[in-house]
Amino acid sequence: MKHYTYHPEGVCSVQIDYDIEDGKIYNLKYIGGCNGNLKAIGSLVEGMKVEDVIAKLKGIECGIKETSCGDQLAKSLEKIINE
């Protein structure tokens, strides 16, 4: 299992931490942001394939912001799979 930390931009959360093992995401935690909603995202994506998480969350906006905490997670996962 490999641990990752990402510092999102343009959202209320300041850090996203998660683990990836066998192409699946585990232990997702956000620092800052809308606590309940972000815990829900973590619960919903637990054990999902990275590609499926990207497909579900990429492009979601938050209010007037052009991104969201979910979109930022998708961007961080895309960065990892494109390395």
PDB file of N, CA, C and O in Angstrom:
ATOM      1  N   MET A   1       0.856  -1.176   0.000  1.00  0.00           N
ATOM      2  CA  MET A   1       0.000   0.000   0.000  1.00  0.00           C
ATOM      3  C   MET A   1       0.896   1.230   0.000  1.00  0.00           C
ATOM      4  O   MET A   1       1.838   1.323   0.787  1.00  0.00           O
ATOM      5  N   LYS A   2       0.595   2.175  -0.890  1.00  0.00           N
ATOM      6  CA  LYS A   2       1.378   3.399  -0.971  1.00  0.00           C
ATOM      7  C   LYS A   2       0.512   4.579  -0.556  1.00  0.00           C
ATOM      8  O   LYS A   2      -0.638   4.704  -0.975  1.00  0.00           O
ATOM      9  N   HIS A   3       1.091   5.450   0.284  1.00  0.00           N
ATOM     10  CA  HIS A   3       0.376   6.618   0.795  1.00  0.00           C
ATOM     11  C   HIS A   3       0.667   7.837  -0.080  1.00  0.00           C
ATOM     12  O   HIS A   3       1.789   8.026  -0.551  1.00  0.00           O
ATOM     13  N   TYR A   4      -0.367   8.663  -0.289  1.00  0.00           N
ATOM     14  CA  TYR A   4      -0.239   9.886  -1.073  1.00  0.00           C
ATOM     15  C   TYR A   4      -0.831  11.061  -0.304  1.00  0.00           C
ATOM     16  O   TYR A   4      -1.805  10.913   0.433  1.00  0.00           O
ATOM     17  N   THR A   5      -0.231  12.216  -0.489  1.00  0.00           N
ATOM     18  CA  THR A   5      -0.738  13.481   0.056  1.00  0.00           C
ATOM     19  C   THR A   5      -0.804  14.476  -1.085  1.00  0.00           C
ATOM     20  O   THR A   5       0.138  14.605  -1.867  1.00  0.00           O
ATOM     21  N   TYR A   6      -1.922  15.176  -1.174  1.00  0.00           N
ATOM     22  CA  TYR A   6      -2.135  16.154  -2.240  1.00  0.00           C
ATOM     23  C   TYR A   6      -2.656  17.438  -1.617  1.00  0.00           C
ATOM     24  O   TYR A   6      -3.486  17.405  -0.708  1.00  0.00           O
ATOM     25  N   HIS A   7      -2.166  18.565  -2.108  1.00  0.00           N
ATOM     26  CA  HIS A   7      -2.615  19.872  -1.630  1.00  0.00           C
ATOM     27  C   HIS A   7      -3.499  20.498  -2.708  1.00  0.00           C
ATOM     28  O   HIS A   7      -2.996  21.026  -3.699  1.00  0.00           O
ATOM     29  N   PRO A   8      -4.819  20.436  -2.510  1.00  0.00           N
ATOM     30  CA  PRO A   8      -5.757  20.930  -3.522  1.00  0.00           C
ATOM     31  C   PRO A   8      -5.709  22.442  -3.682  1.00  0.00           C
ATOM     32  O   PRO A   8      -5.238  23.169  -2.808  1.00  0.00           O
ATOM     33  N   GLU A   9      -6.210  22.889  -4.824  1.00  0.00           N
ATOM     34  CA  GLU A   9      -6.254  24.319  -5.126  1.00  0.00           C
ATOM     35  C   GLU A   9      -7.683  24.736  -5.437  1.00  0.00           C
ATOM     36  O   GLU A   9      -8.419  24.004  -6.098  1.00  0.00           O
ATOM     37  N   GLY A  10      -8.074  25.912  -4.961  1.00  0.00           N
ATOM     38  CA  GLY A  10      -9.365  26.478  -5.303  1.00  0.00           C
ATOM     39  C   GLY A  10     -10.543  25.935  -4.510  1.00  0.00           C
ATOM     40  O   GLY A  10     -11.695  26.161  -4.878  1.00  0.00           O
ATOM     41  N   VAL A  11     -10.263  25.215  -3.417  1.00  0.00           N
ATOM     42  CA  VAL A  11     -11.329  24.650  -2.579  1.00  0.00           C
ATOM     43  C   VAL A  11     -11.027  24.934  -1.116  1.00  0.00           C
ATOM     44  O   VAL A  11      -9.957  25.441  -0.780  1.00  0.00           O
ATOM     45  N   CYS A  12     -11.967  24.609  -0.257  1.00  0.00           N
ATOM     46  CA  CYS A  12     -11.804  24.870   1.177  1.00  0.00           C
ATOM     47  C   CYS A  12     -10.848  23.901   1.861  1.00  0.00           C
ATOM     48  O   CYS A  12     -10.158  24.278   2.808  1.00  0.00           O
ATOM     49  N   SER A  13     -10.801  22.667   1.396  1.00  0.00           N
ATOM     50  CA  SER A  13      -9.881  21.713   2.022  1.00  0.00           C
ATOM     51  C   SER A  13      -8.445  22.089   1.654  1.00  0.00           C
ATOM     52  O   SER A  13      -8.189  22.641   0.584  1.00  0.00           O
ATOM     53  N   VAL A  14      -7.521  21.783   2.553  1.00  0.00           N
ATOM     54  CA  VAL A  14      -6.118  22.157   2.344  1.00  0.00           C
ATOM     55  C   VAL A  14      -5.223  20.955   2.083  1.00  0.00           C
ATOM     56  O   VAL A  14      -4.074  21.113   1.670  1.00  0.00           O
ATOM     57  N   GLN A  15      -5.741  19.753   2.322  1.00  0.00           N
ATOM     58  CA  GLN A  15      -4.930  18.558   2.115  1.00  0.00           C
ATOM     59  C   GLN A  15      -5.837  17.356   1.909  1.00  0.00           C
ATOM     60  O   GLN A  15      -6.896  17.242   2.527  1.00  0.00           O
ATOM     61  N   ILE A  16      -5.398  16.452   1.020  1.00  0.00           N
ATOM     62  CA  ILE A  16      -6.084  15.186   0.797  1.00  0.00           C
ATOM     63  C   ILE A  16      -5.056  14.085   0.997  1.00  0.00           C
ATOM     64  O   ILE A  16      -3.992  14.098   0.378  1.00  0.00           O
ATOM     65  N   ASP A  17      -5.379  13.127   1.870  1.00  0.00           N
ATOM     66  CA  ASP A  17      -4.507  11.982   2.121  1.00  0.00           C
ATOM     67  C   ASP A  17      -5.257  10.707   1.758  1.00  0.00           C
ATOM     68  O   ASP A  17      -6.449  10.583   2.035  1.00  0.00           O
ATOM     69  N   TYR A  18      -4.566   9.771   1.145  1.00  0.00           N
ATOM     70  CA  TYR A  18      -5.175   8.481   0.815  1.00  0.00           C
ATOM     71  C   TYR A  18      -4.088   7.466   0.504  1.00  0.00           C
ATOM     72  O   TYR A  18      -2.922   7.807   0.304  1.00  0.00           O
ATOM     73  N   ASP A  19      -4.506   6.212   0.470  1.00  0.00           N
ATOM     74  CA  ASP A  19      -3.617   5.110   0.128  1.00  0.00           C
ATOM     75  C   ASP A  19      -4.146   4.453  -1.138  1.00  0.00           C
ATOM     76  O   ASP A  19      -5.348   4.455  -1.401  1.00  0.00           O
ATOM     77  N   ILE A  20      -3.224   3.891  -1.919  1.00  0.00           N
ATOM     78  CA  ILE A  20      -3.604   3.111  -3.090  1.00  0.00           C
ATOM     79  C   ILE A  20      -2.910   1.755  -2.998  1.00  0.00           C
ATOM     80  O   ILE A  20      -1.710   1.650  -2.746  1.00  0.00           O
ATOM     81  N   GLU A  21      -3.724   0.726  -3.215  1.00  0.00           N
ATOM     82  CA  GLU A  21      -3.190  -0.636  -3.253  1.00  0.00           C
ATOM     83  C   GLU A  21      -3.931  -1.397  -4.347  1.00  0.00           C
ATOM     84  O   GLU A  21      -5.161  -1.389  -4.403  1.00  0.00           O
ATOM     85  N   ASP A  22      -3.175  -2.044  -5.204  1.00  0.00           N
ATOM     86  CA  ASP A  22      -3.753  -2.817  -6.310  1.00  0.00           C
ATOM     87  C   ASP A  22      -4.742  -1.998  -7.127  1.00  0.00           C
ATOM     88  O   ASP A  22      -5.775  -2.511  -7.557  1.00  0.00           O
ATOM     89  N   GLY A  23      -4.421  -0.706  -7.342  1.00  0.00           N
ATOM     90  CA  GLY A  23      -5.252   0.146  -8.179  1.00  0.00           C
ATOM     91  C   GLY A  23      -6.539   0.624  -7.535  1.00  0.00           C
ATOM     92  O   GLY A  23      -7.419   1.153  -8.215  1.00  0.00           O
ATOM     93  N   LYS A  24      -6.654   0.438  -6.209  1.00  0.00           N
ATOM     94  CA  LYS A  24      -7.858   0.851  -5.499  1.00  0.00           C
ATOM     95  C   LYS A  24      -7.497   1.848  -4.396  1.00  0.00           C
ATOM     96  O   LYS A  24      -6.392   1.817  -3.853  1.00  0.00           O
ATOM     97  N   ILE A  25      -8.442   2.728  -4.077  1.00  0.00           N
ATOM     98  CA  ILE A  25      -8.203   3.786  -3.090  1.00  0.00           C
ATOM     99  C   ILE A  25      -8.748   3.381  -1.723  1.00  0.00           C
ATOM    100  O   ILE A  25      -9.825   2.795  -1.607  1.00  0.00           O
ATOM    101  N   TYR A  26      -7.967   3.712  -0.689  1.00  0.00           N
ATOM    102  CA  TYR A  26      -8.332   3.398   0.691  1.00  0.00           C
ATOM    103  C   TYR A  26      -7.961   4.564   1.607  1.00  0.00           C
ATOM    104  O   TYR A  26      -7.091   5.371   1.279  1.00  0.00           O
ATOM    105  N   ASN A  27      -8.626   4.643   2.749  1.00  0.00           N
ATOM    106  CA  ASN A  27      -8.261   5.574   3.833  1.00  0.00           C
ATOM    107  C   ASN A  27      -8.255   7.041   3.407  1.00  0.00           C
ATOM    108  O   ASN A  27      -7.390   7.805   3.835  1.00  0.00           O
ATOM    109  N   LEU A  28      -9.209   7.439   2.572  1.00  0.00           N
ATOM    110  CA  LEU A  28      -9.285   8.826   2.110  1.00  0.00           C
ATOM    111  C   LEU A  28      -9.662   9.745   3.265  1.00  0.00           C
ATOM    112  O   LEU A  28     -10.648   9.514   3.965  1.00  0.00           O
ATOM    113  N   LYS A  29      -8.864  10.788   3.450  1.00  0.00           N
ATOM    114  CA  LYS A  29      -9.122  11.790   4.485  1.00  0.00           C
ATOM    115  C   LYS A  29      -8.826  13.168   3.902  1.00  0.00           C
ATOM    116  O   LYS A  29      -7.806  13.384   3.247  1.00  0.00           O
ATOM    117  N   TYR A  30      -9.747  14.087   4.161  1.00  0.00           N
ATOM    118  CA  TYR A  30      -9.540  15.492   3.792  1.00  0.00           C
ATOM    119  C   TYR A  30      -9.235  16.277   5.052  1.00  0.00           C
ATOM    120  O   TYR A  30      -9.781  15.988   6.117  1.00  0.00           O
ATOM    121  N   ILE A  31      -8.367  17.266   4.935  1.00  0.00           N
ATOM    122  CA  ILE A  31      -8.100  18.216   6.010  1.00  0.00           C
ATOM    123  C   ILE A  31      -8.764  19.523   5.597  1.00  0.00           C
ATOM    124  O   ILE A  31      -8.468  20.066   4.532  1.00  0.00           O
ATOM    125  N   GLY A  32      -9.665  20.030   6.443  1.00  0.00           N
ATOM    126  CA  GLY A  32     -10.415  21.238   6.111  1.00  0.00           C
ATOM    127  C   GLY A  32     -11.610  20.901   5.230  1.00  0.00           C
ATOM    128  O   GLY A  32     -11.811  19.748   4.849  1.00  0.00           O
ATOM    129  N   GLY A  33     -12.380  21.900   4.919  1.00  0.00           N
ATOM    130  CA  GLY A  33     -13.531  21.703   4.055  1.00  0.00           C
ATOM    131  C   GLY A  33     -14.781  21.304   4.814  1.00  0.00           C
ATOM    132  O   GLY A  33     -14.835  21.415   6.039  1.00  0.00           O
ATOM    133  N   CYS A  34     -15.773  20.844   4.095  1.00  0.00           N
ATOM    134  CA  CYS A  34     -17.077  20.464   4.657  1.00  0.00           C
ATOM    135  C   CYS A  34     -16.984  19.057   5.234  1.00  0.00           C
ATOM    136  O   CYS A  34     -17.122  18.069   4.514  1.00  0.00           O
ATOM    137  N   ASN A  35     -16.753  18.982   6.510  1.00  0.00           N
ATOM    138  CA  ASN A  35     -16.424  17.734   7.184  1.00  0.00           C
ATOM    139  C   ASN A  35     -17.350  16.571   6.833  1.00  0.00           C
ATOM    140  O   ASN A  35     -16.873  15.510   6.430  1.00  0.00           O
ATOM    141  N   GLY A  36     -18.643  16.748   6.977  1.00  0.00           N
ATOM    142  CA  GLY A  36     -19.579  15.653   6.729  1.00  0.00           C
ATOM    143  C   GLY A  36     -19.567  15.182   5.286  1.00  0.00           C
ATOM    144  O   GLY A  36     -19.536  13.980   5.023  1.00  0.00           O
ATOM    145  N   ASN A  37     -19.592  16.120   4.354  1.00  0.00           N
ATOM    146  CA  ASN A  37     -19.575  15.763   2.932  1.00  0.00           C
ATOM    147  C   ASN A  37     -18.287  15.041   2.550  1.00  0.00           C
ATOM    148  O   ASN A  37     -18.309  14.093   1.766  1.00  0.00           O
ATOM    149  N   LEU A  38     -17.186  15.488   3.099  1.00  0.00           N
ATOM    150  CA  LEU A  38     -15.908  14.887   2.737  1.00  0.00           C
ATOM    151  C   LEU A  38     -15.740  13.509   3.369  1.00  0.00           C
ATOM    152  O   LEU A  38     -15.114  12.631   2.776  1.00  0.00           O
ATOM    153  N   LYS A  39     -16.290  13.312   4.561  1.00  0.00           N
ATOM    154  CA  LYS A  39     -16.305  11.965   5.143  1.00  0.00           C
ATOM    155  C   LYS A  39     -17.148  11.039   4.281  1.00  0.00           C
ATOM    156  O   LYS A  39     -16.812   9.868   4.103  1.00  0.00           O
ATOM    157  N   ALA A  40     -18.246  11.566   3.746  1.00  0.00           N
ATOM    158  CA  ALA A  40     -19.115  10.769   2.878  1.00  0.00           C
ATOM    159  C   ALA A  40     -18.376  10.348   1.611  1.00  0.00           C
ATOM    160  O   ALA A  40     -18.480   9.196   1.190  1.00  0.00           O
ATOM    161  N   ILE A  41     -17.633  11.267   1.001  1.00  0.00           N
ATOM    162  CA  ILE A  41     -16.853  10.912  -0.188  1.00  0.00           C
ATOM    163  C   ILE A  41     -15.890   9.783   0.162  1.00  0.00           C
ATOM    164  O   ILE A  41     -15.780   8.807  -0.581  1.00  0.00           O
ATOM    165  N   GLY A  42     -15.193   9.913   1.292  1.00  0.00           N
ATOM    166  CA  GLY A  42     -14.249   8.878   1.708  1.00  0.00           C
ATOM    167  C   GLY A  42     -14.913   7.525   1.864  1.00  0.00           C
ATOM    168  O   GLY A  42     -14.363   6.504   1.451  1.00  0.00           O
ATOM    169  N   SER A  43     -16.083   7.517   2.453  1.00  0.00           N
ATOM    170  CA  SER A  43     -16.824   6.267   2.654  1.00  0.00           C
ATOM    171  C   SER A  43     -17.269   5.676   1.316  1.00  0.00           C
ATOM    172  O   SER A  43     -17.189   4.464   1.112  1.00  0.00           O
ATOM    173  N   LEU A  44     -17.733   6.522   0.415  1.00  0.00           N
ATOM    174  CA  LEU A  44     -18.243   6.045  -0.872  1.00  0.00           C
ATOM    175  C   LEU A  44     -17.158   5.510  -1.798  1.00  0.00           C
ATOM    176  O   LEU A  44     -17.406   4.573  -2.557  1.00  0.00           O
ATOM    177  N   VAL A  45     -15.962   6.086  -1.749  1.00  0.00           N
ATOM    178  CA  VAL A  45     -14.906   5.648  -2.676  1.00  0.00           C
ATOM    179  C   VAL A  45     -14.012   4.556  -2.088  1.00  0.00           C
ATOM    180  O   VAL A  45     -13.166   4.013  -2.799  1.00  0.00           O
ATOM    181  N   GLU A  46     -14.177   4.229  -0.828  1.00  0.00           N
ATOM    182  CA  GLU A  46     -13.340   3.212  -0.185  1.00  0.00           C
ATOM    183  C   GLU A  46     -13.364   1.912  -0.982  1.00  0.00           C
ATOM    184  O   GLU A  46     -14.422   1.318  -1.191  1.00  0.00           O
ATOM    185  N   GLY A  47     -12.191   1.480  -1.422  1.00  0.00           N
ATOM    186  CA  GLY A  47     -12.064   0.225  -2.157  1.00  0.00           C
ATOM    187  C   GLY A  47     -12.389   0.308  -3.639  1.00  0.00           C
ATOM    188  O   GLY A  47     -12.336  -0.703  -4.339  1.00  0.00           O
ATOM    189  N   MET A  48     -12.728   1.509  -4.134  1.00  0.00           N
ATOM    190  CA  MET A  48     -13.042   1.672  -5.561  1.00  0.00           C
ATOM    191  C   MET A  48     -11.763   1.724  -6.389  1.00  0.00           C
ATOM    192  O   MET A  48     -10.706   2.128  -5.902  1.00  0.00           O
ATOM    193  N   LYS A  49     -11.879   1.310  -7.643  1.00  0.00           N
ATOM    194  CA  LYS A  49     -10.768   1.449  -8.575  1.00  0.00           C
ATOM    195  C   LYS A  49     -10.517   2.932  -8.816  1.00  0.00           C
ATOM    196  O   LYS A  49     -11.454   3.722  -8.924  1.00  0.00           O
ATOM    197  N   VAL A  50      -9.256   3.294  -8.898  1.00  0.00           N
ATOM    198  CA  VAL A  50      -8.858   4.686  -9.103  1.00  0.00           C
ATOM    199  C   VAL A  50      -9.546   5.267 -10.337  1.00  0.00           C
ATOM    200  O   VAL A  50     -10.038   6.395 -10.296  1.00  0.00           O
ATOM    201  N   GLU A  51      -9.585   4.512 -11.426  1.00  0.00           N
ATOM    202  CA  GLU A  51     -10.193   5.005 -12.664  1.00  0.00           C
ATOM    203  C   GLU A  51     -11.685   5.296 -12.481  1.00  0.00           C
ATOM    204  O   GLU A  51     -12.210   6.241 -13.069  1.00  0.00           O
ATOM    205  N   ASP A  52     -12.360   4.493 -11.673  1.00  0.00           N
ATOM    206  CA  ASP A  52     -13.791   4.708 -11.429  1.00  0.00           C
ATOM    207  C   ASP A  52     -14.034   5.964 -10.597  1.00  0.00           C
ATOM    208  O   ASP A  52     -15.001   6.691 -10.823  1.00  0.00           O
ATOM    209  N   VAL A  53     -13.148   6.212  -9.631  1.00  0.00           N
ATOM    210  CA  VAL A  53     -13.257   7.426  -8.811  1.00  0.00           C
ATOM    211  C   VAL A  53     -13.075   8.653  -9.700  1.00  0.00           C
ATOM    212  O   VAL A  53     -13.828   9.621  -9.589  1.00  0.00           O
ATOM    213  N   ILE A  54     -12.089   8.613 -10.570  1.00  0.00           N
ATOM    214  CA  ILE A  54     -11.854   9.731 -11.493  1.00  0.00           C
ATOM    215  C   ILE A  54     -13.091   9.967 -12.353  1.00  0.00           C
ATOM    216  O   ILE A  54     -13.537  11.105 -12.498  1.00  0.00           O
ATOM    217  N   ALA A  55     -13.644   8.903 -12.922  1.00  0.00           N
ATOM    218  CA  ALA A  55     -14.807   9.024 -13.800  1.00  0.00           C
ATOM    219  C   ALA A  55     -16.010   9.630 -13.080  1.00  0.00           C
ATOM    220  O   ALA A  55     -16.766  10.390 -13.685  1.00  0.00           O
ATOM    221  N   LYS A  56     -16.197   9.313 -11.822  1.00  0.00           N
ATOM    222  CA  LYS A  56     -17.351   9.810 -11.067  1.00  0.00           C
ATOM    223  C   LYS A  56     -17.180  11.242 -10.579  1.00  0.00           C
ATOM    224  O   LYS A  56     -18.157  11.989 -10.525  1.00  0.00           O
ATOM    225  N   LEU A  57     -15.948  11.650 -10.218  1.00  0.00           N
ATOM    226  CA  LEU A  57     -15.752  12.931  -9.547  1.00  0.00           C
ATOM    227  C   LEU A  57     -15.173  14.040 -10.416  1.00  0.00           C
ATOM    228  O   LEU A  57     -15.303  15.217 -10.078  1.00  0.00           O
ATOM    229  N   LYS A  58     -14.540  13.686 -11.521  1.00  0.00           N
ATOM    230  CA  LYS A  58     -13.891  14.688 -12.371  1.00  0.00           C
ATOM    231  C   LYS A  58     -14.906  15.679 -12.929  1.00  0.00           C
ATOM    232  O   LYS A  58     -15.938  15.293 -13.478  1.00  0.00           O
ATOM    233  N   GLY A  59     -14.593  16.952 -12.779  1.00  0.00           N
ATOM    234  CA  GLY A  59     -15.401  18.012 -13.360  1.00  0.00           C
ATOM    235  C   GLY A  59     -16.515  18.541 -12.474  1.00  0.00           C
ATOM    236  O   GLY A  59     -17.209  19.479 -12.865  1.00  0.00           O
ATOM    237  N   ILE A  60     -16.706  17.965 -11.290  1.00  0.00           N
ATOM    238  CA  ILE A  60     -17.748  18.460 -10.390  1.00  0.00           C
ATOM    239  C   ILE A  60     -17.330  19.823  -9.843  1.00  0.00           C
ATOM    240  O   ILE A  60     -16.194  20.004  -9.404  1.00  0.00           O
ATOM    241  N   GLU A  61     -18.250  20.771  -9.872  1.00  0.00           N
ATOM    242  CA  GLU A  61     -17.992  22.119  -9.360  1.00  0.00           C
ATOM    243  C   GLU A  61     -18.660  22.287  -8.002  1.00  0.00           C
ATOM    244  O   GLU A  61     -19.570  21.535  -7.653  1.00  0.00           O
ATOM    245  N   CYS A  62     -18.206  23.274  -7.239  1.00  0.00           N
ATOM    246  CA  CYS A  62     -18.780  23.575  -5.921  1.00  0.00           C
ATOM    247  C   CYS A  62     -19.231  25.031  -5.933  1.00  0.00           C
ATOM    248  O   CYS A  62     -18.406  25.944  -5.908  1.00  0.00           O
ATOM    249  N   GLY A  63     -20.545  25.243  -5.973  1.00  0.00           N
ATOM    250  CA  GLY A  63     -21.052  26.615  -6.008  1.00  0.00           C
ATOM    251  C   GLY A  63     -20.517  27.357  -7.218  1.00  0.00           C
ATOM    252  O   GLY A  63     -20.625  26.881  -8.348  1.00  0.00           O
ATOM    253  N   ILE A  64     -19.937  28.531  -6.973  1.00  0.00           N
ATOM    254  CA  ILE A  64     -19.397  29.328  -8.072  1.00  0.00           C
ATOM    255  C   ILE A  64     -17.958  28.940  -8.421  1.00  0.00           C
ATOM    256  O   ILE A  64     -17.388  29.456  -9.383  1.00  0.00           O
ATOM    257  N   LYS A  65     -17.378  28.039  -7.642  1.00  0.00           N
ATOM    258  CA  LYS A  65     -16.007  27.594  -7.907  1.00  0.00           C
ATOM    259  C   LYS A  65     -15.982  26.666  -9.116  1.00  0.00           C
ATOM    260  O   LYS A  65     -16.932  25.920  -9.351  1.00  0.00           O
ATOM    261  N   GLU A  66     -14.915  26.711  -9.868  1.00  0.00           N
ATOM    262  CA  GLU A  66     -14.792  25.877 -11.057  1.00  0.00           C
ATOM    263  C   GLU A  66     -14.312  24.466 -10.724  1.00  0.00           C
ATOM    264  O   GLU A  66     -14.105  23.657 -11.628  1.00  0.00           O
ATOM    265  N   THR A  67     -14.136  24.169  -9.461  1.00  0.00           N
ATOM    266  CA  THR A  67     -13.665  22.867  -9.023  1.00  0.00           C
ATOM    267  C   THR A  67     -14.362  22.526  -7.712  1.00  0.00           C
ATOM    268  O   THR A  67     -15.140  23.327  -7.194  1.00  0.00           O
ATOM    269  N   SER A  68     -14.091  21.365  -7.187  1.00  0.00           N
ATOM    270  CA  SER A  68     -14.647  20.928  -5.911  1.00  0.00           C
ATOM    271  C   SER A  68     -13.633  20.007  -5.249  1.00  0.00           C
ATOM    272  O   SER A  68     -12.630  19.639  -5.860  1.00  0.00           O
ATOM    273  N   CYS A  69     -13.890  19.640  -4.019  1.00  0.00           N
ATOM    274  CA  CYS A  69     -12.980  18.713  -3.339  1.00  0.00           C
ATOM    275  C   CYS A  69     -12.952  17.361  -4.053  1.00  0.00           C
ATOM    276  O   CYS A  69     -11.909  16.711  -4.115  1.00  0.00           O
ATOM    277  N   GLY A  70     -14.098  16.938  -4.592  1.00  0.00           N
ATOM    278  CA  GLY A  70     -14.127  15.695  -5.369  1.00  0.00           C
ATOM    279  C   GLY A  70     -13.326  15.810  -6.654  1.00  0.00           C
ATOM    280  O   GLY A  70     -12.576  14.901  -7.008  1.00  0.00           O
ATOM    281  N   ASP A  71     -13.485  16.927  -7.351  1.00  0.00           N
ATOM    282  CA  ASP A  71     -12.724  17.184  -8.575  1.00  0.00           C
ATOM    283  C   ASP A  71     -11.232  17.226  -8.288  1.00  0.00           C
ATOM    284  O   ASP A  71     -10.430  16.714  -9.069  1.00  0.00           O
ATOM    285  N   GLN A  72     -10.858  17.836  -7.168  1.00  0.00           N
ATOM    286  CA  GLN A  72      -9.443  17.900  -6.795  1.00  0.00           C
ATOM    287  C   GLN A  72      -8.885  16.500  -6.514  1.00  0.00           C
ATOM    288  O   GLN A  72      -7.736  16.215  -6.850  1.00  0.00           O
ATOM    289  N   LEU A  73      -9.685  15.632  -5.903  1.00  0.00           N
ATOM    290  CA  LEU A  73      -9.262  14.249  -5.702  1.00  0.00           C
ATOM    291  C   LEU A  73      -9.038  13.579  -7.056  1.00  0.00           C
ATOM    292  O   LEU A  73      -8.029  12.901  -7.252  1.00  0.00           O
ATOM    293  N   ALA A  74      -9.966  13.763  -7.984  1.00  0.00           N
ATOM    294  CA  ALA A  74      -9.816  13.184  -9.322  1.00  0.00           C
ATOM    295  C   ALA A  74      -8.542  13.682  -9.995  1.00  0.00           C
ATOM    296  O   ALA A  74      -7.830  12.904 -10.629  1.00  0.00           O
ATOM    297  N   LYS A  75      -8.254  14.971  -9.861  1.00  0.00           N
ATOM    298  CA  LYS A  75      -7.034  15.530 -10.457  1.00  0.00           C
ATOM    299  C   LYS A  75      -5.782  14.917  -9.834  1.00  0.00           C
ATOM    300  O   LYS A  75      -4.813  14.633 -10.538  1.00  0.00           O
ATOM    301  N   SER A  76      -5.800  14.712  -8.524  1.00  0.00           N
ATOM    302  CA  SER A  76      -4.623  14.117  -7.879  1.00  0.00           C
ATOM    303  C   SER A  76      -4.446  12.673  -8.323  1.00  0.00           C
ATOM    304  O   SER A  76      -3.317  12.220  -8.510  1.00  0.00           O
ATOM    305  N   LEU A  77      -5.542  11.945  -8.492  1.00  0.00           N
ATOM    306  CA  LEU A  77      -5.456  10.547  -8.944  1.00  0.00           C
ATOM    307  C   LEU A  77      -4.988  10.480 -10.390  1.00  0.00           C
ATOM    308  O   LEU A  77      -4.206   9.599 -10.746  1.00  0.00           O
ATOM    309  N   GLU A  78      -5.455  11.395 -11.224  1.00  0.00           N
ATOM    310  CA  GLU A  78      -4.992  11.438 -12.619  1.00  0.00           C
ATOM    311  C   GLU A  78      -3.492  11.680 -12.678  1.00  0.00           C
ATOM    312  O   GLU A  78      -2.787  11.070 -13.481  1.00  0.00           O
ATOM    313  N   LYS A  79      -3.015  12.566 -11.833  1.00  0.00           N
ATOM    314  CA  LYS A  79      -1.585  12.860 -11.792  1.00  0.00           C
ATOM    315  C   LYS A  79      -0.781  11.596 -11.478  1.00  0.00           C
ATOM    316  O   LYS A  79       0.267  11.350 -12.076  1.00  0.00           O
ATOM    317  N   ILE A  80      -1.283  10.806 -10.539  1.00  0.00           N
ATOM    318  CA  ILE A  80      -0.589   9.585 -10.146  1.00  0.00           C
ATOM    319  C   ILE A  80      -0.570   8.565 -11.286  1.00  0.00           C
ATOM    320  O   ILE A  80       0.475   7.981 -11.572  1.00  0.00           O
ATOM    321  N   ILE A  81      -1.713   8.345 -11.938  1.00  0.00           N
ATOM    322  CA  ILE A  81      -1.739   7.314 -12.974  1.00  0.00           C
ATOM    323  C   ILE A  81      -1.029   7.756 -14.247  1.00  0.00           C
ATOM    324  O   ILE A  81      -0.675   6.921 -15.080  1.00  0.00           O
ATOM    325  N   ASN A  82      -0.816   9.062 -14.406  1.00  0.00           N
ATOM    326  CA  ASN A  82      -0.095   9.563 -15.583  1.00  0.00           C
ATOM    327  C   ASN A  82       1.408   9.664 -15.367  1.00  0.00           C
ATOM    328  O   ASN A  82       2.145  10.010 -16.290  1.00  0.00           O
ATOM    329  N   GLU A  83       1.867   9.365 -14.162  1.00  0.00           N
ATOM    330  CA  GLU A  83       3.320   9.440 -13.888  1.00  0.00           C
ATOM    331  C   GLU A  83       4.026   8.208 -14.408  1.00  0.00           C
ATOM    332  O   GLU A  83       5.244   8.090 -14.271  1.00  0.00           O
TER     333      GLU A  83
END
